[in-house]
């Protein structure tokens, strides 16, 4: 049924894109999100390896080595955050994803390289 001449258009039909986005939510492109998560996991693995080498070379033992892992991983997360121009929600569903997601995935490579670097430099 066509609207009569001189009548106001329907409010739902004239919604702006911003209002519609707020009401309907954002759409995520799943393959791109999977790629971003996979890349973040690889970055966490790399930071774990680097943290392990640093902790081993600095002769860190006990909790000081874990502290090195946390500091280097947090520093790497901050660099990723800055690389995205502080616009994390464009690449991930939540802003905290860069800081918290897959934080522990670099822990096993960290322990491996920490032990190897420590042993090669300080024991052998």
The 8 nearest C-alpha neighbors of each residue, nearest first, counted from 0:
[[1, 2, 3, 9, 4, 8, 6, 12],
 [0, 2, 3, 4, 8, 6, 9, 5],
 [3, 1, 4, 0, 6, 8, 7, 5],
 [4, 2, 6, 5, 1, 7, 0, 8],
 [3, 5, 6, 2, 7, 1, 8, 0],
 [4, 6, 3, 7, 2, 8, 1, 9],
 [7, 5, 4, 3, 8, 2, 9, 1],
 [8, 6, 9, 5, 2, 10, 4, 3],
 [9, 7, 10, 6, 12, 13, 2, 11],
 [8, 10, 12, 11, 7, 13, 2, 14],
 [11, 9, 13, 12, 8, 14, 7, 15],
 [12, 10, 14, 9, 13, 8, 15, 19],
 [11, 13, 9, 10, 14, 8, 15, 19],
 [14, 12, 10, 11, 15, 9, 8, 16],
 [15, 13, 11, 12, 19, 18, 10, 16],
 [14, 16, 18, 17, 19, 13, 20, 12],
 [15, 17, 19, 18, 20, 14, 21, 13],
 [18, 16, 20, 19, 15, 21, 14, 22],
 [19, 17, 21, 15, 20, 16, 22, 14],
 [18, 20, 16, 22, 21, 17, 23, 15],
 [21, 19, 17, 23, 24, 18, 22, 16],
 [22, 20, 18, 19, 24, 23, 17, 25],
 [21, 23, 19, 20, 24, 18, 17, 25],
 [22, 24, 20, 21, 19, 25, 18, 26],
 [25, 23, 20, 21, 22, 26, 19, 27],
 [26, 24, 20, 27, 23, 21, 22, 92],
 [25, 27, 28, 24, 23, 20, 29, 92],
 [28, 26, 29, 25, 32, 92, 31, 91],
 [27, 29, 31, 30, 32, 26, 33, 90],
 [28, 30, 32, 31, 27, 33, 34, 26],
 [31, 29, 33, 32, 28, 34, 35, 27],
 [30, 32, 34, 33, 29, 28, 35, 90],
 [31, 33, 29, 35, 34, 30, 36, 28],
 [34, 32, 30, 36, 31, 35, 29, 37],
 [33, 35, 31, 37, 32, 36, 38, 30],
 [34, 36, 32, 38, 33, 37, 39, 31],
 [37, 35, 39, 33, 38, 34, 40, 32],
 [38, 36, 40, 34, 39, 35, 33, 41],
 [37, 39, 41, 35, 40, 36, 34, 42],
 [38, 40, 36, 42, 41, 37, 35, 43],
 [39, 41, 43, 37, 38, 42, 36, 101],
 [42, 40, 44, 38, 43, 39, 45, 37],
 [41, 43, 39, 45, 44, 40, 46, 38],
 [44, 42, 40, 46, 105, 41, 45, 47],
 [43, 45, 105, 41, 47, 42, 46, 40],
 [44, 46, 42, 48, 47, 43, 41, 49],
 [45, 47, 49, 43, 48, 44, 72, 50],
 [48, 46, 105, 109, 50, 44, 45, 49],
 [47, 49, 109, 51, 45, 46, 50, 108],
 [50, 48, 46, 52, 51, 47, 53, 45],
 [51, 49, 47, 53, 68, 48, 52, 46],
 [52, 50, 113, 109, 112, 48, 54, 49],
 [51, 53, 55, 49, 113, 50, 54, 116],
 [54, 52, 50, 56, 55, 51, 57, 49],
 [53, 55, 51, 57, 59, 64, 52, 56],
 [56, 54, 117, 113, 116, 52, 58, 53],
 [55, 57, 53, 58, 54, 117, 52, 116],
 [56, 58, 54, 55, 59, 53, 117, 52],
 [59, 57, 55, 56, 54, 117, 60, 121],
 [60, 58, 64, 54, 57, 63, 55, 61],
 [59, 61, 64, 63, 58, 62, 54, 55],
 [62, 60, 63, 64, 59, 65, 66, 58],
 [61, 63, 65, 64, 66, 60, 59, 67],
 [62, 64, 66, 65, 61, 59, 60, 67],
 [65, 63, 59, 67, 66, 62, 54, 60],
 [64, 66, 68, 62, 67, 63, 69, 61],
 [65, 67, 63, 69, 64, 68, 70, 62],
 [68, 66, 64, 70, 65, 69, 71, 54],
 [69, 67, 65, 50, 66, 71, 70, 72],
 [70, 68, 66, 72, 67, 71, 73, 65],
 [69, 71, 67, 73, 72, 68, 74, 66],
 [72, 70, 74, 68, 73, 69, 50, 67],
 [71, 73, 75, 69, 74, 70, 46, 68],
 [74, 72, 76, 70, 75, 71, 69, 77],
 [75, 73, 71, 77, 76, 72, 70, 78],
 [74, 76, 72, 78, 77, 73, 71, 79],
 [77, 75, 73, 79, 78, 74, 98, 80],
 [76, 78, 80, 74, 75, 79, 81, 73],
 [77, 79, 75, 81, 80, 76, 82, 74],
 [80, 78, 82, 76, 81, 77, 75, 83],
 [81, 79, 77, 83, 78, 82, 85, 76],
 [80, 82, 84, 78, 83, 85, 79, 77],
 [81, 83, 79, 84, 80, 78, 85, 77],
 [82, 84, 81, 80, 85, 86, 79, 87],
 [83, 85, 81, 82, 86, 80, 87, 79],
 [84, 86, 83, 81, 80, 87, 82, 88],
 [87, 85, 84, 88, 83, 89, 80, 90],
 [88, 86, 94, 89, 90, 85, 91, 83],
 [89, 87, 91, 90, 94, 86, 92, 93],
 [88, 90, 87, 86, 91, 92, 83, 94],
 [89, 91, 88, 87, 32, 35, 92, 86],
 [90, 92, 88, 93, 87, 89, 96, 32],
 [93, 91, 88, 94, 90, 96, 89, 27],
 [94, 92, 95, 96, 91, 88, 87, 97],
 [93, 95, 87, 96, 88, 97, 91, 92],
 [94, 96, 98, 93, 97, 99, 100, 87],
 [97, 95, 100, 99, 94, 98, 93, 91],
 [98, 96, 95, 99, 100, 76, 94, 80],
 [97, 99, 95, 96, 76, 100, 73, 102],
 [98, 100, 96, 102, 97, 95, 101, 76],
 [101, 99, 96, 102, 97, 98, 95, 39],
 [100, 102, 104, 103, 40, 99, 43, 39],
 [103, 101, 100, 99, 104, 43, 105, 98],
 [102, 104, 106, 105, 101, 43, 107, 100],
 [105, 103, 101, 106, 102, 43, 44, 40],
 [106, 104, 44, 47, 43, 103, 108, 107],
 [105, 107, 109, 103, 104, 108, 47, 110],
 [106, 108, 110, 109, 105, 111, 104, 47],
 [109, 107, 111, 110, 48, 105, 106, 47],
 [110, 108, 51, 47, 106, 48, 107, 112],
 [109, 111, 113, 107, 108, 112, 114, 51],
 [112, 110, 108, 114, 109, 113, 115, 107],
 [113, 111, 51, 115, 109, 114, 52, 110],
 [112, 114, 51, 55, 110, 116, 52, 111],
 [115, 113, 117, 112, 111, 116, 118, 110],
 [116, 114, 112, 118, 117, 113, 119, 111],
 [117, 115, 55, 119, 113, 118, 52, 114],
 [116, 118, 55, 114, 120, 115, 121, 119],
 [119, 117, 122, 115, 116, 121, 120, 114],
 [120, 118, 116, 123, 117, 115, 121, 122],
 [121, 119, 117, 118, 116, 122, 123, 56],
 [120, 122, 118, 117, 119, 123, 58, 56],
 [121, 123, 118, 120, 119, 117, 116, 115],
 [122, 119, 118, 121, 120, 117, 116, 115]]
